[in-house]
Amino acid sequence: MTLAGASAALASLSLAAVAWFGIQSLRKLRSTLDEVQQTVAELRSRIDPLAGEATSLVRTANSTIREVKGRITTVDPLLDSAHDVGDVIHQVAESFKQAMAEKSVGSRPGAAPRPSRPLPGEAVSIRIGGPSAASGPRSR
């Protein structure tokens, strides 16, 4: 065998070894790609129902928010009316206190007029019915 023949044989063996390792690498790459394809398909099958549920949840939340906004719009005038009633009751109570203060000043000759606002701790109670109803409201 000559040097050229030995070189050709060595080159053939080297090429065969490289081809064999290349084929093995390609087989492993193919099996890895097959697993990736299976994983992606499995993920799609799991994500699609979740996406549908998430969409349904968002639609339900939007519907609930619209309903709550509508109810708040309905309740706002009611709260405003309640506030107005509170103001009227407050004005009536102030007028009643002032009238009672003027009445008590008029019944005591020479007494100084009482302030229109109650002092701390002063309370007014009204009794309706019963034996003392004829005597009118009393102040504690």
Backbone as CSV, one residue per row, in Angstrom:
resi,resn,N_x,N_y,N_z,CA_x,CA_y,CA_z,C_x,C_y,C_z
1,MET,0.824,-1.141,0.000,0.000,0.000,0.000,0.895,1.238,0.000
2,THR,0.514,2.142,-0.761,1.338,3.318,-0.887,0.846,4.386,0.079
3,LEU,1.593,5.383,0.107,1.252,6.498,1.003,-0.040,7.166,0.558
4,ALA,-0.279,7.262,-0.702,-1.499,7.869,-1.231,-2.690,6.977,-0.897
5,GLY,-2.517,5.656,-0.991,-3.600,4.736,-0.669,-3.921,4.763,0.816
6,ALA,-2.885,4.837,1.649,-3.089,4.897,3.096,-3.787,6.208,3.461
7,SER,-3.422,7.274,2.820,-4.045,8.575,3.082,-5.511,8.544,2.667
8,ALA,-5.787,7.925,1.548,-7.174,7.838,1.073,-8.000,6.986,2.030
9,ALA,-7.427,5.870,2.526,-8.141,4.994,3.464,-8.402,5.739,4.766
10,LEU,-7.418,6.465,5.245,-7.564,7.239,6.487,-8.604,8.337,6.300
11,ALA,-8.610,8.968,5.161,-9.591,10.023,4.877,-10.986,9.418,4.801
12,SER,-11.114,8.227,4.215,-12.413,7.560,4.120,-12.927,7.204,5.508
13,LEU,-12.043,6.659,6.343,-12.443,6.314,7.715,-12.831,7.571,8.502
14,SER,-12.102,8.619,8.340,-12.414,9.882,9.033,-13.762,10.410,8.572
15,LEU,-13.984,10.364,7.282,-15.256,10.838,6.747,-16.415,9.968,7.238
16,ALA,-16.193,8.665,7.310,-17.230,7.756,7.800,-17.535,8.040,9.273
17,ALA,-16.508,8.304,10.086,-16.693,8.601,11.508,-17.465,9.918,11.668
18,VAL,-17.107,10.922,10.905,-17.795,12.206,10.972,-19.244,12.030,10.549
19,ALA,-19.491,11.254,9.490,-20.855,11.018,9.020,-21.657,10.277,10.084
20,TRP,-21.018,9.257,10.704,-21.721,8.488,11.749,-22.100,9.407,12.914
21,PHE,-21.183,10.240,13.434,-21.489,11.170,14.536,-22.525,12.206,14.103
22,GLY,-22.467,12.657,12.878,-23.448,13.607,12.359,-24.838,12.992,12.325
23,ILE,-24.902,11.720,11.866,-26.193,11.031,11.818,-26.756,10.857,13.226
24,GLN,-25.912,10.490,14.190,-26.357,10.314,15.582,-26.868,11.648,16.146
25,SER,-26.159,12.723,15.847,-26.587,14.052,16.323,-27.917,14.440,15.705
26,LEU,-28.092,14.164,14.417,-29.347,14.483,13.741,-30.507,13.652,14.310
27,ARG,-30.259,12.386,14.648,-31.303,11.550,15.255,-31.730,12.131,16.609
28,LYS,-30.750,12.512,17.422,-31.076,13.111,18.728,-31.835,14.436,18.535
29,LEU,-31.409,15.222,17.559,-32.090,16.483,17.279,-33.527,16.229,16.844
30,ARG,-33.729,15.188,16.010,-35.081,14.851,15.557,-35.950,14.423,16.741
31,SER,-35.420,13.592,17.630,-36.219,13.152,18.788,-36.523,14.333,19.702
32,THR,-35.585,15.250,19.846,-35.817,16.440,20.666,-36.896,17.305,20.032
33,LEU,-36.851,17.490,18.736,-37.866,18.284,18.038,-39.242,17.620,18.104
34,ASP,-39.283,16.292,18.055,-40.561,15.585,18.205,-41.155,15.836,19.598
35,GLU,-40.300,15.780,20.620,-40.774,16.052,21.988,-41.260,17.494,22.131
36,VAL,-40.548,18.429,21.520,-40.964,19.837,21.558,-42.312,19.988,20.877
37,GLN,-42.505,19.306,19.750,-43.773,19.390,19.042,-44.900,18.818,19.895
38,GLN,-44.658,17.698,20.579,-45.676,17.122,21.468,-45.986,18.063,22.627
39,THR,-44.957,18.676,23.185,-45.149,19.594,24.312,-45.974,20.808,23.888
40,VAL,-45.676,21.356,22.714,-46.428,22.513,22.211,-47.890,22.136,21.968
41,ALA,-48.114,20.961,21.412,-49.488,20.515,21.165,-50.233,20.337,22.487
42,GLU,-49.563,19.780,23.482,-50.182,19.595,24.800,-50.477,20.936,25.458
43,LEU,-49.563,21.877,25.340,-49.782,23.205,25.898,-50.974,23.878,25.236
44,ARG,-51.077,23.757,23.928,-52.217,24.346,23.223,-53.525,23.746,23.709
45,SER,-53.523,22.413,23.893,-54.763,21.769,24.342,-55.138,22.191,25.755
46,ARG,-54.160,22.565,26.564,-54.452,23.012,27.931,-54.746,24.512,27.995
47,ILE,-54.111,25.289,27.152,-54.268,26.744,27.212,-55.584,27.193,26.589
48,ASP,-56.030,26.526,25.538,-57.267,26.944,24.873,-58.462,26.980,25.826
49,PRO,-58.709,25.938,26.636,-59.832,26.052,27.586,-59.619,27.158,28.613
50,LEU,-58.377,27.342,29.056,-58.102,28.412,30.020,-58.373,29.775,29.406
51,ALA,-58.014,29.954,28.164,-58.267,31.231,27.500,-59.766,31.470,27.378
52,GLY,-60.520,30.412,27.082,-61.975,30.545,27.013,-62.568,30.910,28.362
53,GLU,-62.081,30.279,29.419,-62.571,30.603,30.766,-62.208,32.035,31.153
54,ALA,-60.992,32.453,30.813,-60.573,33.819,31.129,-61.437,34.833,30.390
55,THR,-61.749,34.557,29.141,-62.609,35.445,28.369,-63.997,35.520,28.987
56,SER,-64.518,34.371,29.381,-65.837,34.334,30.032,-65.814,35.114,31.340
57,LEU,-64.739,34.964,32.115,-64.613,35.676,33.386,-64.573,37.189,33.167
58,VAL,-63.840,37.623,32.161,-63.753,39.060,31.861,-65.122,39.594,31.441
59,ARG,-65.857,38.837,30.630,-67.191,39.275,30.211,-68.126,39.375,31.411
60,THR,-68.059,38.383,32.308,-68.902,38.409,33.506,-68.539,39.601,34.389
61,ALA,-67.246,39.851,34.554,-66.813,40.994,35.370,-67.293,42.307,34.764
62,ASN,-67.196,42.448,33.455,-67.667,43.666,32.797,-69.168,43.846,32.991
63,SER,-69.905,42.761,32.881,-71.352,42.828,33.070,-71.693,43.236,34.504
64,THR,-70.971,42.663,35.459,-71.202,42.993,36.871,-70.872,44.452,37.142
65,ILE,-69.793,44.936,36.574,-69.403,46.333,36.771,-70.456,47.273,36.193
66,ARG,-70.969,46.945,34.995,-72.030,47.772,34.417,-73.263,47.778,35.304
67,GLU,-73.604,46.624,35.853,-74.783,46.531,36.722,-74.588,47.352,37.995
68,VAL,-73.400,47.264,38.585,-73.116,48.031,39.806,-73.164,49.526,39.522
69,LYS,-72.602,49.949,38.397,-72.654,51.368,38.042,-74.093,51.839,37.895
70,GLY,-74.929,51.010,37.271,-76.335,51.362,37.123,-77.033,51.487,38.459
71,ARG,-76.728,50.582,39.368,-77.364,50.644,40.688,-76.866,51.838,41.485
72,ILE,-75.600,52.177,41.348,-75.070,53.357,42.042,-75.776,54.598,41.517
73,THR,-75.984,54.658,40.209,-76.695,55.794,39.614,-78.117,55.876,40.154
74,THR,-78.731,54.728,40.420,-80.087,54.703,40.962,-80.106,55.115,42.428
75,VAL,-79.073,54.752,43.187,-79.045,55.010,44.625,-78.630,56.446,44.943
76,ASP,-77.855,57.077,44.078,-77.382,58.440,44.346,-78.514,59.424,44.648
77,PRO,-79.585,59.481,43.859,-80.667,60.416,44.202,-81.315,60.094,45.545
78,LEU,-81.399,58.806,45.881,-81.962,58.416,47.170,-81.102,58.939,48.319
79,LEU,-79.789,58.836,48.177,-78.893,59.340,49.215,-78.970,60.861,49.309
80,ASP,-79.096,61.515,48.172,-79.256,62.970,48.194,-80.542,63.361,48.919
81,SER,-81.614,62.619,48.667,-82.886,62.902,49.341,-82.754,62.679,50.844
82,ALA,-82.071,61.607,51.237,-81.870,61.343,52.662,-81.065,62.478,53.305
83,HIS,-80.082,62.989,52.588,-79.293,64.108,53.109,-80.177,65.339,53.281
84,ASP,-81.048,65.599,52.301,-81.961,66.742,52.395,-82.912,66.590,53.574
85,VAL,-83.415,65.372,53.789,-84.297,65.120,54.939,-83.546,65.374,56.238
86,GLY,-82.300,64.965,56.298,-81.487,65.217,57.488,-81.322,66.703,57.746
87,ASP,-81.100,67.462,56.681,-80.980,68.914,56.836,-82.281,69.527,57.364
88,VAL,-83.417,69.063,56.825,-84.706,69.584,57.278,-84.934,69.243,58.745
89,ILE,-84.633,68.022,59.135,-84.804,67.623,60.544,-83.905,68.464,61.445
90,HIS,-82.695,68.720,60.994,-81.782,69.548,61.778,-82.350,70.961,61.941
91,GLN,-82.882,71.528,60.863,-83.455,72.870,60.944,-84.668,72.888,61.877
92,VAL,-85.510,71.860,61.804,-86.679,71.792,62.684,-86.238,71.696,64.144
93,ALA,-85.226,70.876,64.400,-84.734,70.734,65.778,-84.167,72.059,66.288
94,GLU,-83.427,72.769,65.444,-82.875,74.063,65.857,-84.001,75.062,66.144
95,SER,-85.027,75.071,65.274,-86.159,75.973,65.498,-86.876,75.629,66.799
96,PHE,-87.036,74.345,67.062,-87.696,73.908,68.290,-86.879,74.325,69.515
97,LYS,-85.585,74.151,69.475,-84.728,74.543,70.590,-84.808,76.049,70.826
98,GLN,-84.798,76.795,69.730,-84.865,78.241,69.856,-86.205,78.660,70.446
99,ALA,-87.288,78.022,70.002,-88.610,78.354,70.540,-88.692,78.001,72.016
100,MET,-88.111,76.889,72.398,-88.128,76.484,73.815,-87.293,77.449,74.646
101,ALA,-86.180,77.911,74.091,-85.342,78.860,74.821,-86.091,80.178,75.008
102,GLU,-86.781,80.637,73.963,-87.551,81.881,74.077,-88.701,81.721,75.061
103,LYS,-89.317,80.563,75.099,-90.418,80.312,76.024,-89.918,80.315,77.469
104,SER,-88.745,79.692,77.691,-88.229,79.639,79.054,-87.786,81.023,79.519
105,VAL,-87.307,81.892,78.625,-86.919,83.255,78.991,-88.173,84.054,79.318
106,GLY,-89.230,83.862,78.558,-90.469,84.597,78.789,-91.142,84.186,80.079
107,SER,-90.954,82.985,80.569,-91.618,82.532,81.794,-90.860,82.948,83.046
108,ARG,-89.616,83.394,82.916,-88.842,83.851,84.082,-88.578,85.341,83.927
109,PRO,-89.272,86.162,84.679,-89.044,87.602,84.533,-87.627,87.971,84.963
110,GLY,-87.022,88.838,84.180,-85.687,89.348,84.501,-84.574,88.378,84.168
111,ALA,-84.911,87.224,83.589,-83.876,86.247,83.255,-83.197,86.651,81.953
112,ALA,-81.948,86.356,81.862,-81.185,86.659,80.644,-81.569,85.666,79.560
113,PRO,-81.582,86.115,78.322,-81.932,85.185,77.242,-80.900,84.065,77.132
114,ARG,-81.392,82.890,76.844,-80.496,81.740,76.694,-79.953,81.711,75.265
115,PRO,-78.784,81.168,75.092,-78.227,81.087,73.730,-79.076,80.144,72.870
116,SER,-79.068,80.387,71.538,-79.885,79.579,70.640,-79.278,78.194,70.432
117,ARG,-78.017,78.048,70.714,-77.379,76.733,70.574,-77.262,76.100,71.959
118,PRO,-77.490,74.798,72.052,-77.428,74.150,73.360,-76.003,74.116,73.887
119,LEU,-75.900,74.136,75.203,-74.601,74.010,75.846,-74.190,72.545,75.820
120,PRO,-72.901,72.264,75.964,-72.471,70.867,75.975,-73.169,70.116,77.108
121,GLY,-73.676,68.948,76.789,-74.337,68.127,77.793,-75.816,68.433,77.931
122,GLU,-76.309,69.495,77.303,-77.714,69.836,77.394,-78.482,69.028,76.366
123,ALA,-79.596,68.428,76.755,-80.380,67.611,75.841,-81.840,67.997,75.951
124,VAL,-82.558,67.858,74.883,-83.983,68.164,74.865,-84.703,66.856,74.565
125,SER,-85.735,66.542,75.353,-86.518,65.342,75.074,-87.981,65.730,74.966
126,ILE,-88.693,65.031,74.124,-90.108,65.306,73.911,-90.876,64.058,74.279
127,ARG,-91.873,64.193,75.131,-92.709,63.065,75.508,-94.069,63.257,74.873
128,ILE,-94.538,62.222,74.220,-95.848,62.272,73.578,-96.725,61.247,74.268
129,GLY,-97.900,61.692,74.708,-98.826,60.782,75.376,-98.493,60.631,76.853
130,GLY,-99.279,59.876,77.573,-99.026,59.651,78.987,-99.574,60.779,79.840
131,PRO,-99.463,60.674,81.177,-100.048,61.660,82.078,-99.382,63.031,81.996
132,SER,-98.114,63.088,81.628,-97.445,64.397,81.630,-97.519,65.051,80.252
133,ALA,-98.326,64.546,79.347,-98.414,65.116,77.997,-99.035,66.502,78.033
134,ALA,-99.887,66.791,78.992,-100.541,68.090,79.072,-99.533,69.163,79.462
135,SER,-98.496,68.801,80.177,-97.530,69.808,80.621,-96.587,70.230,79.505
136,GLY,-96.548,69.493,78.374,-95.715,69.904,77.230,-94.327,69.298,77.317
137,PRO,-93.484,69.693,76.412,-92.120,69.157,76.387,-91.326,69.608,77.590
138,ARG,-90.440,68.731,78.022,-89.594,69.047,79.170,-88.138,69.035,78.763
139,SER,-87.367,69.843,79.429,-85.934,69.884,79.185,-85.232,69.242,80.352
140,ARG,-84.261,68.416,80.090,-83.507,67.748,81.159,-82.318,68.551,81.550
